[in-house]
């Protein structure tokens, strides 16, 4: 599997609304990999081959243009030989500006067909435009056009922006404290998040904590306890429970496997073989 980031910072709307744009491809053999929750979501355009996602009912084929992300568990995906996709990653609180339906309604375990959220002609136009691009500059030009043509709202509820900043930049992890700063009740904050972000503030806090923890290094049980405290957990047990619930393995299994750590640092997709028999 080959992964390559595409510079999106040169475009005005892309720089504001997108976390990343990347080109993911596979050559002559099938490849299975794992995705972990990271608090982000976006649009995947499959230009060549097929992608399947593991569900309770078996492997489900993803549509050529689908919404991914905001997952709450590790996802297992399989790429066909000669596969290629372009993925457009959004800040979760900004994607709502482009969708006709609330993010609260999207599927957290399977990809959501973009036809369910945007008009068919707009989805087809995005697919056709990206299929014809021969270089990164052309790709970003078409993605910028897509953003420009499909934005529905110019402004987002500013309370969402403040809350997102407090969680991701100020490491504030208590919903009642965030609600107090915004002068709203915790129930109101949850309602705002479900509408504009697609997950609750508590879920975003959990994802942010675990994502931050994945970047730490651990060499002993004592270090694991220190990480729990650095992430403002009450104790190590709570941290371990959240970690395993999100990632599918325990913190100890993750930190002692150098391959997992390296893969996650690269692009947050883990080769399935890296897990061995862990999951």
PEBEL-V602473 format. One record per residue. N is the residue number from 1. RES is the residue in one small letter. PHI is phi in whole degrees, 0 to 359 (NA if undefined). Layout:
# PEBEL-V602473
N|RES|PHI  N|RES|PHI
This chain:
# PEBEL-V602473
1|x|NA  2|x|245  3|x|235  4|x|216  5|x|284  6|x|247  7|x|293  8|x|250  9|x|282  10|x|277  11|x|254  12|x|299  13|x|288  14|x|299  15|x|296  16|x|279  17|x|259  18|x|255  19|x|274  20|x|192  21|x|226  22|x|220  23|x|250  24|x|242  25|x|217  26|x|222  27|x|262  28|x|264  29|x|228  30|x|294  31|x|223  32|x|250  33|x|214  34|x|243  35|x|248  36|x|249  37|x|299  38|x|221  39|x|78  40|x|244  41|x|207  42|x|184  43|x|245  44|x|253  45|x|245  46|x|275  47|x|270  48|x|216  49|x|76  50|x|225  51|x|237  52|x|240  53|x|241  54|x|281  55|x|236  56|x|297  57|x|262  58|x|112  59|x|279  60|x|248  61|x|289  62|x|273  63|x|292  64|x|297  65|x|230  66|x|217  67|x|268  68|x|235  69|x|108  70|x|54  71|x|286  72|x|245  73|x|218  74|x|299  75|x|252  76|x|254  77|x|234  78|x|225  79|x|260  80|x|285  81|x|300  82|x|55  83|x|259  84|x|207  85|x|223  86|x|246  87|x|244  88|x|245  89|x|271  90|x|254  91|x|295  92|x|301  93|x|280  94|x|258  95|x|299  96|x|301  97|x|294  98|x|249  99|x|252  100|x|280  101|x|246  102|x|294  103|x|296  104|x|298  105|x|271  106|x|283  107|x|282  108|x|274  109|x|248  110|x|242  111|x|293  112|x|255  113|x|301  114|x|293  115|x|300  116|x|285  117|x|239  118|x|227  119|x|296  120|x|302  121|x|294  122|x|289  123|x|293  124|x|298  125|x|296  126|x|299  127|x|299  128|x|295  129|x|296  130|x|291  131|x|296  132|x|268  133|x|280  134|x|251  135|x|206  136|x|295  137|x|299  138|x|294  139|x|302  140|x|292  141|x|296  142|x|289  143|x|293  144|x|297  145|x|298  146|x|298  147|x|297  148|x|296  149|x|281  150|x|244  151|x|292  152|x|260  153|x|231  154|x|276  155|x|236  156|x|257  157|x|307  158|x|297  159|x|295  160|x|293  161|x|298  162|x|294  163|x|297  164|x|298  165|x|296  166|x|297  167|x|284  168|x|272  169|x|250  170|x|258  171|x|54  172|x|266  173|x|242  174|x|244  175|x|299  176|x|293  177|x|291  178|x|296  179|x|300  180|x|296  181|x|297  182|x|276  183|x|61  184|x|227  185|x|281  186|x|298  187|x|296  188|x|297  189|x|297  190|x|297  191|x|296  192|x|298  193|x|293  194|x|299  195|x|282  196|x|258  197|x|245  198|x|98  199|x|223  200|x|284  201|x|300  202|x|297  203|x|293  204|x|295  205|x|299  206|x|298  207|x|297  208|x|296  209|x|299  210|x|293  211|x|300  212|x|295  213|x|295  214|x|296  215|x|271  216|x|277  217|x|246  218|x|229  219|x|235  220|x|202  221|x|300  222|x|297  223|x|296  224|x|296  225|x|296  226|x|297  227|x|296  228|x|303  229|x|289  230|x|296  231|x|268  232|x|64  233|x|279  234|x|293  235|x|204  236|x|294  237|x|299  238|x|295  239|x|299  240|x|297  241|x|295  242|x|296  243|x|297  244|x|293  245|x|296  246|x|275  247|x|263  248|x|96  249|x|225  250|x|282  251|x|303  252|x|297  253|x|297  254|x|289  255|x|290  256|x|272  257|x|252  258|x|297  259|x|293  260|x|297  261|x|299  262|x|295  263|x|299  264|x|296  265|x|296  266|x|289  267|x|202  268|x|64  269|x|240  270|x|257  271|x|298  272|x|301  273|x|298  274|x|296  275|x|280  276|x|59  277|x|257  278|x|291  279|x|239
